[in-house]
């Protein structure tokens, strides 16, 4: 499934697999996870122009994700629309917020269906040059002020809206010098007050840490059965506290999230499989799903196709389909 070209509009959903959608960000390895069995749908338009990368997207499903900005890049982004449950690093993200991600920054997020985002990836040296020219200060010292803020600058809002309008309509359209965008973004960030920079409550911060510890334990032990007691112990929370954390940040209980995580990791493995190196059975077992027929049923319900169909697209057909042909519907 391919990305929308620059000349297509953002007026209809397109179906993706999670790996292809994550690769839209080009320079970042994005790990995406669905939070409900709704096909991964989005509208995406992007272009590389004068050494900078621009992207605008509408998200058509509830998604949990993470990525790290490479050492030689920076990201500036604008959230045109987001629901109240959306967050970044556990901090609530609302409509008309701007984000700055510096080199090497790891970010995880959750967006509900309907989120609209526009971003630009620029060379880190270029961002540092513009910041020094405007502020004459240490970039790392002001990193927190830059990171996430509500934009009160109509100039910055219009700049990102122009990018959003231009990308789908005409890939050759002049987007304007990226230096202008950086100047507007930096100026808006530095002019923001403490009230413009959202902070999590103590309870929300605690929930975020519980969620992260639980997720790490799940991923590290994905191939075996995971019991509620050991998950609570790893997360440092009671069973009730664990449920509250997952409901607050993801809107799903821990056991449902674990099931979705297993399926999404299996999906990623099938999409990225090398020819002849993986079978549906080996992928299912590596994700802790021992009932292969049940795995195939749940996978089809979530992704709209059988696991074997995903694997077949990712690899060249071979005479030995391993265990794939032993079960109908694989």
N, C-alpha and C positions, 0 to 999 in steps of 0.2 A: 504494500500500500504506500503510495507516494504522497509527499507533502503537496499542498496546494501551490500552484505556481504563483508568481508575483501578480499575474494579471487576473487571478480569480478573486471573487469577493468573499467576505466572511458571512455570507447569508445562509449557509447550509452546513450541516454537520457532515464530517467524513469519518469513516471508521478506520481505526488504526490497531496494530498490535502495540503493546506497551513499549517494546524495544524501539520500534520505528518512531513512535511519538517522542520518546525520551531523546532520541538522536537529533530531534529538531533543534536542540540547543547547540549542536555542532561541537563546541570546544569543551563541553562538560559531559561527564558520564552521569546521566540522570537515571536514578532507580525509581520507577513508578510502581504504585500498588493501588489496585482498585479496592474500594470500601463497600461495594455492593455489586451484585451480579448484573450490572448494566454495561453493555458493550462500550469499550473505550472509544469515545467519540470526541472530536474537537475540530476546530477550524484554525488553520495555521498559515501564515504567510511570512516569508523571510527573504532577506537579500544581504549579500556582502557588498559593501560600498566603501571605497577609499580606505580599506584596511579595517573597517569596523563592521560588525554584524548586527543587523536589526531583525527583530521578530515581533509579531503581534499574534495573539492567540485567544480564542474563546474555548473554555473547557466545558465539555458536555457530560461529565461524570464526576462523582466524588473521588478525589485522588489524594493519596498520601505519597510524598516523594522526598528525595534527598539528592544533593549534588555538591560538588566542591568547585569553586572557581579556580582555574589554573593559575599558576604563579605569575604568568606574564599578562594576565587579563584582569579587567575590572568590569563589573556589571552595574548599569543604572536601569531601574525599572519603574514602571508606573502601573498601579492597580486601578483600572477604570471602574471595575465592579467586583465586589466580593461580599459574600454573606457573612453574618456575624460569627459563624462557627469557624471561618477560615483563620489560619494562623501561620506564623513563621517563627521558628525556634520557641514555640509555645506562646508567643505574643500575638494577640489578636490583630488581624489585618482587615482593614475596612476599605471601602471605596475611597478613591482619591488619596491614597497613600503612595509615597514614593520610597524606593529601596535602593541602597547602595551596598554592593558586595565587593570587598577588596580582595586582592590576590590571596589564594590559599584558604579563604573562608569557607567552612563547611556549613551548609544550610539544609535544614529539613522543614517541611511545610505540609499543610493540608488545605486544599481548596474544595469547596462544594461546587456542584454543577452550576454553571452560569457565570463563573469567574471570567473576567476579561483583563488581559495583561499585555503591556507593550514593554519591550526592553531593548537595550543596546549593549553589546559587548565591545569594549574598547581596550586598546593596549594600556597596560598599567603605567608605563612611562608617560603616556599622553595624559592620563588622568592626573598623575602626580604633578605634571608640568602645569596643567590648568589650575589645580588646587593651590600650588605655590604662588602662581601669578595673582590669584584672587585673595588668598588668605595670609600668605607669608607666615604660615605656621606649620607645625608638625602634623602630618596626615594621621598618624596612628593616635595622636592625642585626641583628635576630633572624630575618631572612627565611630564612637557610639552615637554622636549627634548625626552623623551621616547615614547611619544604617537604616533606620525606619522612621519615617515622619509623615504626618498629615500635611499635604501641600496646600498652602494658602496662596500660592503664586499662580494667578491665571496665565502668566507667561509660560510657566513650566507645563501646566495642564494643556495648553494649546499646542506646545511643541510635541508632546507625546501623542496628542490626538491627530496631529498632522501626519505623524509617522504611521499611525494606525489606518488613516484614510488612504495614504499614498501606497503602501505596500501591496495591497491586493489589486489596486486599480492599474498601476503602471510601474513595472519594475525599473524602468529607466527614469522615473520621475526624480527630480532633484529633491533630496531630503534635507538639504541645507548642511552646512559644515557641522561635523560632530562636535567641534570645539564650542559652537554656540549652545548646543544641547548640554554639554558638560558644564559650561558656565552657568546656565540657567538652573541646572540641577544642584550644583554646589551652592549657588547663592540662596536657593530656596531652603536647602538643608541647614545652612549656617544661620539663616534668619529665623528658623523654627524655634519656638519656645519649648519649655519642658512639657507644657500641656499638649503640644503637637507631637510629642514622642511617646507613644503608648508604652505603658509598663504593665507587667503582669502582677496580679495580686499574689500574696504569699501562698495562698491555696493553689492557684493556677501553676505557679512555679514548682510547687511540690508535686502536682499531678504530672507535669511535664517530665520531671526526673523519674518518677515511677514508670511512666510510659517508656522512656528511653531504656531504662534498665530491663524492663520486661521484654521489649523488642530485641535487645541484644541477646538475652537468654534464649528467646524463641529462635532466632536465626542461628545461634551457635549449636542448638540441639534439634534442628528441624527434622533430622532423619529418624528421630525416635519419638516415642510417646512422651508428652509433657504433661505433668500432673499439676493440678491447681496449687497444691501446697508448696511444691518446689518453685513454681512461678512466683508465688507471693513472697517466698523467701528471697529469691533473686531480685525482685523489685523493691523489697524493703517495705512491704505494705500488707495489710490484712486483705482478706478476700473482698470485703466491702470496699476498702480503699482502692484496690485494684480496679474494681468495676467502676467506681466513681471517676477515676482518672481516665479510663478508656471512654466512658460515656461523655465526659467533659470535652475531651480533645478529638475524639474520632466518631462519637455517636454510635459505636458498636461495642458489644461486650468482648472481653478478652478471648473467649473461646471462638467466637465468630471471626475475630481479627486473625487469630492463628490459622483458621481454616482458609481465609482469604490469602494470607501470606504464603501458605503452602502452595496454593494454586497459582499465585502470581510468580513465585520463584520457579515453579515447574514450567510455566508459560515462557518465562525468560530463557530457561535452559533449552526448551524445545526450539524457540525462535533462533537462538544463537548456536545450535548444535552443529558440529562439523560432520561432514559426510562420513557415515559409517562408524562414527565414534560414540554415538549415544542411541539408546532405544527408549521407547515410551516406558517400558518397565523400569529401566535403570533410573530414569528421571523421576518417576513416581516414587520409587523406593528411597531415593536420595532426599525426597521431601517428606518422608514419613507417612506415605499413603500406601498401605499394604493391600487393601482391597482394590484391585486394579479395575474391576468393572465399575465399582462405585466412583473411583477417581475419574474414569472416562465420562460417567454420567454428570458429575459435578463440573468437570471441565467444560463439557459441551454447554451446560446451562449457563456458565459464566462467560465463555468466550464465543459461543455460537458455532463451534465446530469441534470435531473430535481431536484428541491429542495427536493422532497419527496424521491428520491433515496439516496441522501446524508443523510437525516434524518434516513432512514430505516437502513442503514449500521451502524449508530451510536447508535441505540436503538434497544431493543427487540421489535418485533411486539406485538401490543396490539389490543384488540377487538375494542377499541375506537380510531380511527385514527383522532379524532377531525375534523378539517375542511379539512384535506388533501384529502379526497375522494370526496369532493364536486366540485372539479375542475379537469377536464381531464388534464393529463400531470403532475400533481403535484407529 
